[in-house]
Structure formats: C-alpha cells, structure tokens
Amino acid sequence: MPDTSSIPGRSAIVVGGGMTGMLAAAVLADHADVTIVERDVLPDGPRPRKGLPQARHAHVLWSGGVKAMEELLPGIVDQLVDRGARRTPVMADLVSKAPSGQWFRRFAHAHHINLLCSRDLLDAVIRARVLKHPRITLRQDTELLSLEGSARRVTGVRIRSADTEGTLPADLVIDAGGRGSRAPVWLRDLGLPPVVERTVDAGVGYASRIYRAPGRTAEGFPIVNVQADPRQNPGRGGIIAPIENGRWLVTLSGTEGGRPSADNDEFVPFALRLPHPVIGELLADAEPETDVVTTRSTANRRRYYEKAARWPDGFAVLGEAVAGYNPVYGHGLSAAAQSVVALHHILQRQDLGAPGTARRIQKGAARPVENAWNLAVGQDVFYPGASDEPPTRLERTLAAFVDRAVDAGSRNPHALRILLDVMSMEKPPVRLFLPDMLALVYFGRKKPHLAGPPLTDHERDAVTA
C-alpha cells in the first residue's frame, strides 16, 4: 500500500462546504493540503444556510450512512448525540405505513438505526470538526468559475470572490456542490462530450413545520411515517421526525394536484387527508414554533459520470452533484457519506494525483448512488408523467416483487430484517433476491396485517398529557 500521505506539496480542492464536501475534505487532508471553495457564507452554528433550502425539511440518516460517517470521522455520532441528536432503533421506534398500505410491526431485536436531528445541527457539528484540521482551509463567499486544465487532466480551478479573481492549482478537484453542480458545463468547456443523464420527477412538493413536542412526547417518541402510494394520484405522505431540543419536524408531501401549501392554517387539515390521518391527529394539540416552508425541487436526477467514454485525471464528482433523489426516501445523505468512504478506500491504495485515480473514484462513488437510485426510482417512476419513458418491463417486474417483499416484511419479522438491510443502505438491493428472502416472500409464515398504526397506549396518552 503506497504511503501517499508522505508525498510533499500535494494539494486538493473541494467544491462545496456541505456535508459531502466536509467529509471529502477530511479524507483528502490525510493526503494533501485542502481548500474548500464555498459560494455561501457558512453559519457558525446550527442555523439555516442560504444555499441549502432542503435543510428545512425532515432528514433521516439511515444506519448505512451512520456507519459511513463514523468511519470517516470516528466519534462524530457521539458528538451529535451530545448536542441533542438521537439514535433511533428501527423498528422499535418507527411507526411506518408502506406505500402499498401495510403497517409495519415494531420489534426490539434489530440492529438498524436512524440518526435523528435537524440538518442544521448535522452540518454544524461535522463542519466544526472538519475545519479544525490544520491542513484544511475554507474560502467562503467564493464562486468557482471553471476548471483549469484540459480534457486529459484538470490542474486546478478558477475562482472569483468579492475582492479577487484568480486560479488555484490542485492535484485533485472534488465537486461536492450538490444539486446545483455545474460540472456538466465545466466538462463541456474542457472539450469533453456530455454525460448521459436521467430524470424521474414525480412532481412532489414538500411543506414542513416545526412543533414543540406535545404533552410528554419530547423524549423517546417514535418516528411516524405515512408513505405515499405511487399508484394513487395524487400521492400524499408525511413524517414526524423528533429532533433536538424537544421538537417535532413535520414534513408533508404531495404530487401535482395534491401538493401541500404554505398556508399555516392548511397544514394540519392536509395531514388529516393523508392515506391515514395519524399525523394530523397527533398534531391536533401541538403548538407550532415556525411557519410552514415549502419546496418543489424534488426530482430524482442522475448523471452517469462513471460511464463517460473520456474522463479527465484530477477531477471527480461526489454526492448529490452525481445524483439527487426525492427526499421522501431519506437515502441522499447516506449515499453521499458512502461515496466519500469509496474515496477514502481508493486513496488508501493509490496516490490522489496518479493517472486513473479520478476515474476509480468516480466508479467507486457510483455503487452507493446506484443503490439509492434504484430505491427511489423504483417507486417514483410509476407516478404519471414522472419520466419521458414509461416504466420498463423490468422495472414493473421488480416493483411487483418489492411489493411482495414489503408485504412479507409487514407480516414476518425475519423478512422485515432483510428488507431493512436494504432500506438502511447496509446492503444492496440484490439482497432481496437471495434464497432466504425468496423463501420468506413466497412460502414463509405470515401474520395478519395490522389494522392501524402500532402506537402504544402510553404513546397516545403522552400526546395529550
């Protein structure tokens, strides 16, 4: 294994100071001096950020993402918990209605977790940890204008800030600029052909509001999730995510013709019209702390950089700059963290400036992207008008099997554990097709469906206490 950390004079640039960019900078700092180029002025604590409007909505970090983040920044989960985040065991603390209508049973004997907190807190804790590194420099309020170099190798970037414009050289440039990434333009300007893209847009709109946790629910109340059914139009769903400081972050969603509005007075009535009214019922006596905020930029959009016929050395793209997902499935953060783990493992084996390193990074990052993409698009492609092309026969066949797997999971805890291996991004979707799961789906013993949400009497009483 080469000791690339000992090579003097190495430099790297990370475009974007969000979670993906900070994690990537932490990895790169073991091998080079790192400059983070960030368009915004980042807050100095857990406060909203101008360039991240999706932060106002509920986020769930599945256990696959939690493990990835802990590998990159050992001890970071404990730091988050110390600041108010919560490790939530799944399925003990998840009340969830599947898109196909079944309620999942709750049980304590599963290793899967969600990490619950606001996106503002998540980013603030990671940012504070990473920026302490002596080899990392943050350049805020700075715009990246273009890549420097050629179609064969990127050698740096051209930047502009309020008082200067110039060039920063680098052995490796990582674009972690999120959904607003301009990598396709930068690559075209270097003379490279466009990469293949695919968009699946279910037309989902989101509305979110923070409530003070009602009654005695500030500690230990489960996530409550009512998922939308893509075979019903419009599709409506919602989630109550308990976050730090005794609050509930509530996000409601709906497709075209059934989107939630920004009207404060319409928030709870909309929740009562979901496929099950439990979220609206739990909010009946809750006190809001914020006004409703809305977002409609929720398309699944993927760029297949790993399949490009030509790719320059010295440049790679990670996180939502590669693929952005409908946030309802909660896999974007986990996929991004896992893509940075791929970067970490590759740089342990070869020098960041060596020929072919950038392409290997791109291919490695594509694996978690593919897993998250399949989970999101496997549902959203069935909404009317979501894609230019109707679902393929393979997509329909896979969706029909997943419906059966979900049904088995709602009625058999062994099947649910396997389903959670995939949903938590600990294992790829192919896990659902191994013999033990096939046996459970087609021949396993199944309990009757639950008649309603599996909230305990104690939990229901706590809401009004």
N, C-alpha and C positions, 0 to 999 in steps of 0.2 A: 504494500500500500504506500503510495507516494506521500511524503510529508510536505504537502503544498503550503502549509501554514508558515514554513520557514523561508519561502521564496520572497526576497525583499522587493519592495516597490510595487507590489500588486495593488490595483485599485478597482473598485466596483461602484456602480451607480444603481440605485433602486428608485424607480419612478412610482411615487405614491406612498403616503405615510399612513395608510390604513392598516388593518390587522395583517393582511398578507404582506404588505411592504415591510412592516416592522419585523415580522417573523423571518422574512427573507434576509433583511439586514443583519439580524442576529446570527444567522447561519454564515453569511458572507464574511462577517467580521472575524471569523476563525481563519480566514484565508487572505484577507485584503483590507485595506482602508476603504471604508464605505461612506458614500454620500447619498442621503435620501433627498430627492427633489420632490417637494410637495407644493401644489398650487395654492392651497389654503394656508391660513394661519391656524395652527392646531391649538385647541384649548389646553390649558394647563391642568385640567382635572376632568372628571366625568360630566362633561357638558356637551350640548349639541354642537355638531360641526356642519358648516355650510355645505360642504360638498358631499354629504352623506345623508340625504333625506330619508333613506330607508331605515336609518338607525332609530327612527321614531316608532317603528313597528316591532312586533314581537320577534325575538330571535331565540332559537334553540340550538345549543351546541351538543350534538349527539356524541355518544361515547367514543366513536371512532375519531372524531375531531378533538375531543378532550385528550385522548391518548397521544395524538399527534402533537398537540400544543405542549403537553407535558414533556414529550421527548425533546422538543426544540428549546424549551425554557423550563428546565427542571424546577419544580416548586411553584410554578405560576398558578396552578389551580388552588393551592393553599393560600396564596396571596389574594386571589379573587374571593375565596370563601371568607377570609379575614375582613374583606371590605364589604361583605354582605351578599355575595353570590351564594348559590345553594346547589349542592349535589343532590339531584333528584333521582331516586331509583325507579327504573322502569321495569315492571309495570306497577309496582306498589303505589306510586304517586302519579299515575297518569290515568285519567278518565277520558277515553277516546272512542269516538264513533267513526267507523271506517267509511270511505267513500261509498262502498256498496251497502251501507246501512247497519252493519252489525256493531254492537258494543263489545269492546274487548274486556275480558275478565282481568281483574287485578290479582297479583300474587307477589310474594316477597322474595321468592327464590330465583332471582335473575341478576346477572352481573352488569347489565346495561344501565347506563345513567344518562341523564341530561344535566348540563350545567346551565343554571338559570340566573340571569341578571340582565340589566339593560345593556344595549350595545355601547352606550356611552361609558359605562363602567368597564366593560371588557376592553375596549380600546384604550382607555386611560391607564389601566393597570399594565397592560402589555407595553404601551408607549413609554411609560415611566421606567419600566425595567430595561427596555432595549436602549433607550437614549443615555443610560448611564455608562454604556460601553465606551471605552476611550478611543476605539477605532471607528466610531460611528459619528458622522456629522449630519445635522439636519439643516437643509436650506428651504425655509418656508417662503410662502408668497412668491414662488418662483415657477415660471411656466417652462415646460420643455417644448422647444420649437421643432426640433428634428433630431434624427440620429446622424452622427458623423461616421464617415467611412464609405464602404462600397457594398455591392451585393454579395461580396465574398466575406467581408469582415466588418463588423461595427467596431469603431475605435473610440467612441465617446458620444456625447450629446451636446447640442446647442441649447442654451437656456437664456431666459430673459426674466429679470426681476425689476422692481421699481427703479433701481438706480444703475443697473448694469445689464449688458448682454455679452455673452461670450461662450466659449467652448470648455467643457470638462472632459478630459481624456479618461478612458476606462478600459480595463481588460475584459470586463463583462458588464453588460447593462441588463437589468431585470425590469420589465414593465409589470408593475403591480397596480396599475392605475384604475382598476375596476371597470364598471360598465362603460365609463366614458373614455376608455382607452383609445388612443389614436394610432395604435400600432399598424393597422392596415394602411393608413396614409403614409406613415414613416417608411414602411417597407416598399410601398409603391414608389416613393421618391428616391429610393436607392436603386430602382430599376427592377424590382422583383415582381413577379406576377401575383395577382390577388389570390388569397387562400379561399377554400370552399367555406361557406357559411350556411347555417341553417337556423331558421327562426320558427318557433312554435309559440304562438301568442294566444292564450285563452281569453285575453281581454279582461283580466281580473283587475278590479280596483280594490284598494285597501283603505280602511278607516280605523284609526287607533285612538285610544283614550286611556289615560292613567287614572286609576281609582285608588282611594285609600282602602286597604283591605277591610271588608266589613266585619262586624262582630268580633269573633275570636279567631279569625282566619289568617292573621298576619304570619303565624308560624305553622309550617307544615301542611298547608292546604295543597291539594294536588293540582297539577295542570289539568285543565278541562278543554278538550279539543273536539269540535264538531266539524268533520271534514266534508267538503263539498263533493257532490256526486257528478262527475263529468258527463254522465249520461242524462242528466236533467239540465234543462236550460230555462232560466239562468241557474248557474251553480252558486250556492251560498255556503259559507262556512265561517268559523270563528274559533278563537282560542283565548283562554285566560291563562296568562303566564305570571305566576307570583315572582316578583323581583325584589331587589334590595329595599330596605327602609320601609317594610310593611306595606308594600303597594302591589296592586294588580295592573299589569299592562295587558289591555284587552284589544285584540285586533280582530276586526270583522272583514269579510271579503265577499265579493260577488262578481260574476261575469256580466257582460254587456246586457243591459235590460234589467239588471238586478244588483247594481253596484251600490254600496253604502255611500251616503252623502256626508258632507262636512257639517251638517246641521246637528248641533248638540242634542236637540230635542228628539231627533230621529234615531239616535244611536241604540238605545235600549229597545224601542219598537222593532228595529231591524233585527236585533239579536233574538227577539222572540219569534221571528219568522224564519229562523234557520231550520234545517231539517229536524232539529229537536230544539225546544225552547230553553234548555237548561241554562245556557249562558245568560240569557235575558232574565231568567228567574233569579239567578244568583246576583245579578246586578240591581235588582229591584230596589233595595235599600242601601246600595253602596253610594258613597259620596265621591264625585269626580274631583280630581285635582287639576286637570288640564282640559282645554278644549279639544275637540276632535281634529285630527290631522289626517289628510288623505294622500294617497299615492296611486298612480295608474301605470307607472313604468315597471311592468312585472313580466315581460316576455321572457321566455327561455330563448337565449341566443348563444350559439356556439360557433367558434371559429376553429377550424381543423388545422391548426398550425403544424401539428405533428405529422400531417400528411403532405406538407408542402414539398414539391419536387426540388426546390432550391431553398436553402436556409443559411443565413449568414452566421459565421462564428462570432462570438462575442455578444449575442443577444438572445434573450428568452423571455417568454410571457407566462405569467402565473395568475392564479385566482380568477376572479370574475372578468379580468381582461381576456381570458380564454373563453369562459362560458359563464353567463349569468342565468339564474334559474328563477322560476316562480317561487317567491319566498315562502309560500304556504307549506312546502315540504321540509323546510328547515335544513337543507343539506349544503347550502352555499358556503358557510363558514367552515364546516367540516372538510369539504372537498378542498378548499383553499389551504387549510392547515396541512392536509395530507400531501398536497402538491409541493409545499415547502419541505416536507420530510423527504420527498423524492429528490429535491435539490440538495438537501443535506447529505443523503446517501451517495449521490453521484460525486459531490465534491470531496467526499472522503476517499474516493477511488482515483480521481484524476484532477489535474490542475485546472482551475477555472478558465485559464486562457488557452488551453490546449485545443488543437483542431478537433472538431466533433463534439466538444463538451456541451456547447449550447444546444445542439440537436438532441443529445442524450437527455438533457434537462427537459426539453420540450416533450419528448416521448414519455419520459417518466411522469411528468405532470399530467399527461393525458389519461392515465389509468384512473385516478380518483375522479377526474372530470367525467369520464365515460360512465362510471358507476352512478354518480349523482344525476347525470343527464338522463340515463335510462329510467331512473326512478321518477323523475319529474315528467319527462315527455311521455312515458308510458301511460300517464293519466291525462295530461293536458291535450294531447293530440286528438282526443275524442270530443273536445268542445267544438261546436260548429264554427268553421272559419278560422280555426287555430293555425292551420298550416295551408300552404299553397297546394299541397298534395294530400289526399285523404289518407287515413291510416293504411299501411300496407297489410297484406295478409299475415305477415309475420307479427306485426305489431298487434293485430287483432287476436291472433292466437296466443301471444304472450300475455296480453291483457286478460284474456279469458282464464288463463292458468293462474295469474296473480289473484284474480277474484276468488278462485277456488282456494288458493293458499291463504288469503285473508280470511275467508270463511272458516277454514280449518283452524287458523290461529285464534279466531274468536271463540272456538269451541273445544280446543285442545291445547293445554299449556306447553306441551312439547313442540307442537307446530309453531306456537307463538314465539318461543325462544329462538327458533331458527329464523323466523320472519324478522325478529328484532336484530339478529346478527346482520341482516342486510339493511334494514331501515336505519340502524345506528351507524352504518358505514364501517363496521368492523370486518365484514366480509363482502365480496362482490355478489351481484345478483345471481350469478350461476349457482350459488349455494342453494337456492331454492329448487334446483333441478337434480340434486343428488338423491340417491336411492332412499335414504331415511326420510327425507321430506316428501318425496313422491308417495311413499307408503302411507305417511300420515295424511296426505291430502286425499288419496283415493280409497284407502282402506282403514285408516285409523279410527279409533273410537271418538265420538264427538258428543259433547254435551249440548243441551238445547240452547238456542240463542237467548241472551239476556233481553228482558222486556224493556229496560231503560238504563240510564246511566248508573254505574255502580258506585255512587256516592254513599258513604255510610251515614247512619242516623246522626252520629256525632258531628260529621262534617256539615250536614244540612242544618243541624241545630246551631253550629258555630257561626253560620252566616248571619243569623238574626239575633244572636246573643248580645 
